[in-house]
Amino acid sequence: MASDEEFVKYIADQIERAGQIRYRKMFGEYAVYCNEKLVLLICDNQLFLKPTAAGRAFIGDVVEAPPYPSAKPSFLIEDGFEDSEWLSELVSLTEKELPLPAKKKRKVKSMK
């Protein structure tokens, strides 16, 4: 079952205080970015947060689950996404601990 874009928009609105938020559709599901770092996956209308030490400490008793088959476990956020302040803080803490994405190298065409 694919995620509902209305749910994705709702989550994006909930975390707008965390930084620059954008999302994109990928294979029927959604990746959510904060300050150009991938922080959340939304799969089957469930929220999966990239695992970090700061996120674990903030959440406390975390539930881990893979967002899709064969994926590494993420923090499954089952409750709390109605609380914009709490969710924004969690996303902000997570984003700060994640590395910047690697720059993609441009392919140079050979002139042979």
FIKOLZA-1660 file (N, C-alpha, C; in steps of 0.1 Angstrom, whole numbers, plus 5000, padded with zeros to 4 digits):
% residues 112
   i   px   py   pz ch aa at
   1 5008 4988 5000  A  M  N
   1 5000 5000 5000  A  M CA
   1 5009 5012 5000  A  M  C
   2 5007 5021 4991  A  A  N
   2 5015 5034 4990  A  A CA
   2 5010 5044 5000  A  A  C
   3 5018 5053 5004  A  S  N
   3 5015 5063 5014  A  S CA
   3 5006 5074 5007  A  S  C
   4 4998 5080 5015  A  D  N
   4 4989 5091 5011  A  D CA
   4 4996 5104 5011  A  D  C
   5 4996 5111 5000  A  E  N
   5 5003 5124 5000  A  E CA
   5 4998 5134 5010  A  E  C
   6 4985 5133 5013  A  E  N
   6 4980 5142 5023  A  E CA
   6 4986 5140 5037  A  E  C
   7 4989 5127 5040  A  F  N
   7 4996 5124 5053  A  F CA
   7 5010 5130 5052  A  F  C
   8 5017 5128 5041  A  V  N
   8 5030 5134 5039  A  V CA
   8 5031 5149 5041  A  V  C
   9 5021 5156 5035  A  K  N
   9 5020 5170 5036  A  K CA
   9 5018 5174 5051  A  K  C
  10 5009 5166 5058  A  Y  N
  10 5007 5169 5072  A  Y CA
  10 5020 5168 5080  A  Y  C
  11 5027 5157 5078  A  I  N
  11 5040 5155 5085  A  I CA
  11 5050 5167 5082  A  I  C
  12 5051 5171 5069  A  A  N
  12 5059 5182 5065  A  A CA
  12 5055 5195 5072  A  A  C
  13 5043 5197 5074  A  D  N
  13 5038 5209 5081  A  D CA
  13 5041 5208 5096  A  D  C
  14 5040 5196 5101  A  Q  N
  14 5043 5194 5115  A  Q CA
  14 5058 5196 5119  A  Q  C
  15 5067 5194 5110  A  I  N
  15 5081 5195 5113  A  I CA
  15 5087 5208 5107  A  I  C
  16 5079 5217 5102  A  E  N
  16 5085 5229 5095  A  E CA
  16 5094 5237 5103  A  E  C
  17 5093 5236 5117  A  R  N
  17 5102 5244 5125  A  R CA
  17 5116 5238 5126  A  R  C
  18 5118 5226 5121  A  A  N
  18 5131 5219 5122  A  A CA
  18 5141 5224 5113  A  A  C
  19 5137 5230 5102  A  G  N
  19 5146 5235 5092  A  G CA
  19 5139 5236 5078  A  G  C
  20 5147 5236 5068  A  Q  N
  20 5141 5236 5054  A  Q CA
  20 5137 5221 5051  A  Q  C
  21 5124 5220 5049  A  I  N
  21 5117 5207 5047  A  I CA
  21 5113 5205 5033  A  I  C
  22 5116 5194 5027  A  R  N
  22 5111 5190 5014  A  R CA
  22 5109 5175 5014  A  R  C
  23 5101 5170 5005  A  Y  N
  23 5099 5156 5004  A  Y CA
  23 5098 5152 4989  A  Y  C
  24 5100 5139 4986  A  R  N
  24 5099 5135 4972  A  R CA
  24 5094 5120 4972  A  R  C
  25 5086 5118 4962  A  K  N
  25 5080 5104 4961  A  K CA
  25 5091 5095 4955  A  K  C
  26 5091 5083 4961  A  M  N
  26 5101 5073 4957  A  M CA
  26 5094 5059 4957  A  M  C
  27 5092 5053 4946  A  F  N
  27 5086 5040 4946  A  F CA
  27 5073 5039 4953  A  F  C
  28 5064 5049 4952  A  G  N
  28 5051 5049 4959  A  G CA
  28 5052 5054 4973  A  G  C
  29 5063 5055 4979  A  E  N
  29 5065 5060 4992  A  E CA
  29 5072 5073 4992  A  E  C
  30 5076 5079 5004  A  Y  N
  30 5082 5092 5004  A  Y CA
  30 5094 5093 5013  A  Y  C
  31 5104 5101 5008  A  A  N
  31 5116 5105 5015  A  A CA
  31 5114 5119 5020  A  A  C
  32 5117 5122 5032  A  V  N
  32 5115 5136 5038  A  V CA
  32 5129 5141 5042  A  V  C
  33 5132 5153 5037  A  Y  N
  33 5146 5159 5039  A  Y CA
  33 5144 5171 5048  A  Y  C
  34 5154 5173 5057  A  C  N
  34 5155 5185 5065  A  C CA
  34 5169 5190 5062  A  C  C
  35 5170 5202 5057  A  N  N
  35 5182 5209 5054  A  N CA
  35 5191 5200 5045  A  N  C
  36 5184 5194 5035  A  E  N
  36 5190 5185 5025  A  E CA
  36 5195 5172 5030  A  E  C
  37 5192 5168 5042  A  K  N
  37 5196 5155 5048  A  K CA
  37 5183 5147 5049  A  K  C
  38 5184 5134 5044  A  L  N
  38 5173 5125 5045  A  L CA
  38 5171 5121 5060  A  L  C
  39 5160 5125 5066  A  V  N
  39 5157 5122 5080  A  V CA
  39 5146 5112 5082  A  V  C
  40 5136 5112 5073  A  L  N
  40 5124 5104 5075  A  L CA
  40 5121 5096 5062  A  L  C
  41 5115 5085 5064  A  L  N
  41 5109 5078 5053  A  L CA
  41 5094 5076 5057  A  L  C
  42 5085 5078 5048  A  I  N
  42 5071 5075 5051  A  I CA
  42 5067 5064 5042  A  I  C
  43 5064 5053 5048  A  C  N
  43 5060 5040 5041  A  C CA
  43 5047 5035 5047  A  C  C
  44 5038 5032 5038  A  D  N
  44 5025 5028 5042  A  D CA
  44 5019 5037 5053  A  D  C
  45 5020 5050 5051  A  N  N
  45 5016 5060 5061  A  N CA
  45 5021 5058 5075  A  N  C
  46 5033 5052 5076  A  Q  N
  46 5040 5051 5089  A  Q CA
  46 5053 5059 5088  A  Q  C
  47 5057 5065 5099  A  L  N
  47 5069 5074 5100  A  L CA
  47 5081 5066 5105  A  L  C
  48 5092 5066 5097  A  F  N
  48 5104 5060 5100  A  F CA
  48 5115 5070 5101  A  F  C
  49 5121 5072 5112  A  L  N
  49 5132 5082 5114  A  L CA
  49 5146 5075 5114  A  L  C
  50 5155 5082 5107  A  K  N
  50 5169 5077 5107  A  K CA
  50 5174 5075 5121  A  K  C
  51 5180 5064 5125  A  P  N
  51 5184 5062 5138  A  P CA
  51 5197 5070 5141  A  P  C
  52 5197 5077 5152  A  T  N
  52 5209 5085 5157  A  T CA
  52 5209 5083 5173  A  T  C
  53 5220 5086 5179  A  A  N
  53 5221 5086 5193  A  A CA
  53 5212 5097 5199  A  A  C
  54 5212 5108 5193  A  A  N
  54 5204 5119 5199  A  A CA
  54 5189 5116 5198  A  A  C
  55 5185 5110 5187  A  G  N
  55 5171 5106 5185  A  G CA
  55 5167 5096 5196  A  G  C
  56 5176 5086 5198  A  R  N
  56 5173 5075 5207  A  R CA
  56 5172 5081 5221  A  R  C
  57 5181 5090 5225  A  A  N
  57 5180 5097 5238  A  A CA
  57 5167 5105 5240  A  A  C
  58 5164 5112 5229  A  F  N
  58 5152 5121 5230  A  F CA
  58 5139 5112 5231  A  F  C
  59 5138 5102 5223  A  I  N
  59 5126 5093 5223  A  I CA
  59 5125 5085 5236  A  I  C
  60 5136 5080 5240  A  G  N
  60 5136 5071 5252  A  G CA
  60 5134 5057 5248  A  G  C
  61 5123 5051 5250  A  D  N
  61 5119 5037 5246  A  D CA
  61 5116 5036 5231  A  D  C
  62 5126 5034 5223  A  V  N
  62 5124 5034 5208  A  V CA
  62 5118 5021 5204  A  V  C
  63 5111 5021 5193  A  V  N
  63 5106 5010 5186  A  V CA
  63 5114 5010 5173  A  V  C
  64 5120 4999 5169  A  E  N
  64 5128 4999 5157  A  E CA
  64 5121 4989 5147  A  E  C
  65 5121 4993 5135  A  A  N
  65 5115 4984 5124  A  A CA
  65 5120 4988 5111  A  A  C
  66 5121 4979 5101  A  P  N
  66 5125 4983 5088  A  P CA
  66 5113 4990 5080  A  P  C
  67 5116 5001 5073  A  P  N
  67 5105 5007 5066  A  P CA
  67 5100 4999 5054  A  P  C
  68 5108 4990 5049  A  Y  N
  68 5104 4981 5038  A  Y CA
  68 5113 4969 5039  A  Y  C
  69 5109 4958 5033  A  P  N
  69 5117 4945 5033  A  P CA
  69 5132 4948 5029  A  P  C
  70 5141 4942 5037  A  S  N
  70 5155 4942 5035  A  S CA
  70 5162 4955 5038  A  S  C
  71 5154 4965 5044  A  A  N
  71 5160 4978 5048  A  A CA
  71 5165 4976 5062  A  A  C
  72 5175 4985 5065  A  K  N
  72 5180 4986 5079  A  K CA
  72 5169 4991 5088  A  K  C
  73 5169 4987 5101  A  P  N
  73 5159 4992 5110  A  P CA
  73 5160 5007 5112  A  P  C
  74 5149 5014 5113  A  S  N
  74 5148 5028 5116  A  S CA
  74 5139 5029 5129  A  S  C
  75 5138 5041 5134  A  F  N
  75 5129 5044 5146  A  F CA
  75 5115 5046 5140  A  F  C
  76 5106 5037 5144  A  L  N
  76 5092 5038 5140  A  L CA
  76 5085 5047 5150  A  L  C
  77 5080 5058 5145  A  I  N
  77 5073 5068 5153  A  I CA
  77 5058 5066 5152  A  I  C
  78 5053 5059 5162  A  E  N
  78 5039 5055 5162  A  E CA
  78 5030 5065 5168  A  E  C
  79 5036 5072 5178  A  D  N
  79 5028 5083 5185  A  D CA
  79 5037 5095 5185  A  D  C
  80 5030 5106 5188  A  G  N
  80 5038 5119 5190  A  G CA
  80 5038 5128 5177  A  G  C
  81 5034 5122 5166  A  F  N
  81 5035 5131 5154  A  F CA
  81 5024 5142 5154  A  F  C
  82 5015 5141 5163  A  E  N
  82 5005 5151 5164  A  E CA
  82 5010 5163 5171  A  E  C
  83 5021 5161 5179  A  D  N
  83 5028 5172 5187  A  D CA
  83 5039 5178 5178  A  D  C
  84 5036 5189 5172  A  S  N
  84 5045 5195 5162  A  S CA
  84 5058 5199 5169  A  S  C
  85 5057 5205 5181  A  E  N
  85 5069 5209 5188  A  E CA
  85 5078 5197 5191  A  E  C
  86 5073 5186 5196  A  W  N
  86 5081 5174 5199  A  W CA
  86 5087 5168 5187  A  W  C
  87 5079 5167 5176  A  L  N
  87 5084 5161 5164  A  L CA
  87 5094 5169 5157  A  L  C
  88 5092 5183 5157  A  S  N
  88 5102 5192 5151  A  S CA
  88 5115 5191 5159  A  S  C
  89 5115 5190 5172  A  E  N
  89 5127 5189 5180  A  E CA
  89 5134 5176 5176  A  E  C
  90 5127 5165 5175  A  L  N
  90 5133 5152 5172  A  L CA
  90 5139 5152 5158  A  L  C
  91 5133 5158 5149  A  V  N
  91 5138 5159 5135  A  V CA
  91 5151 5168 5135  A  V  C
  92 5150 5179 5142  A  S  N
  92 5162 5188 5143  A  S CA
  92 5174 5181 5149  A  S  C
  93 5172 5174 5160  A  L  N
  93 5183 5167 5167  A  L CA
  93 5189 5156 5158  A  L  C
  94 5180 5149 5151  A  T  N
  94 5184 5139 5141  A  T CA
  94 5192 5145 5130  A  T  C
  95 5187 5155 5124  A  E  N
  95 5194 5162 5113  A  E CA
  95 5207 5167 5116  A  E  C
  96 5209 5172 5128  A  K  N
  96 5222 5177 5132  A  K CA
  96 5233 5166 5133  A  K  C
  97 5228 5154 5136  A  E  N
  97 5238 5143 5138  A  E CA
  97 5241 5136 5125  A  E  C
  98 5233 5138 5115  A  L  N
  98 5235 5131 5102  A  L CA
  98 5245 5138 5094  A  L  C
  99 5253 5131 5086  A  P  N
  99 5263 5137 5077  A  P CA
  99 5256 5143 5065  A  P  C
 100 5263 5153 5059  A  L  N
 100 5258 5159 5047  A  L CA
 100 5258 5148 5036  A  L  C
 101 5249 5148 5026  A  P  N
 101 5250 5138 5015  A  P CA
 101 5262 5141 5007  A  P  C
 102 5267 5130 5001  A  A  N
 102 5279 5131 4993  A  A CA
 102 5275 5138 4980  A  A  C
 103 5284 5146 4975  A  K  N
 103 5282 5153 4962  A  K CA
 103 5283 5143 4951  A  K  C
 104 5274 5144 4942  A  K  N
 104 5274 5135 4930  A  K CA
 104 5284 5140 4920  A  K  C
 105 5293 5131 4915  A  K  N
 105 5302 5135 4905  A  K CA
 105 5296 5135 4892  A  K  C
 106 5299 5145 4884  A  R  N
 106 5293 5146 4871  A  R CA
 106 5302 5138 4861  A  R  C
 107 5295 5131 4853  A  K  N
 107 5302 5123 4843  A  K CA
 107 5306 5132 4832  A  K  C
 108 5319 5130 4828  A  V  N
 108 5324 5137 4817  A  V CA
 108 5324 5128 4804  A  V  C
 109 5318 5133 4794  A  K  N
 109 5318 5125 4781  A  K CA
 109 5331 5125 4775  A  K  C
 110 5335 5113 4771  A  S  N
 110 5348 5111 4764  A  S CA
 110 5346 5116 4749  A  S  C
 111 5356 5122 4744  A  M  N
 111 5356 5127 4730  A  M CA
 111 5364 5118 4721  A  M  C
 112 5361 5105 4721  A  K  N
 112 5369 5095 4713  A  K CA
 112 5362 5093 4700  A  K  C
% end
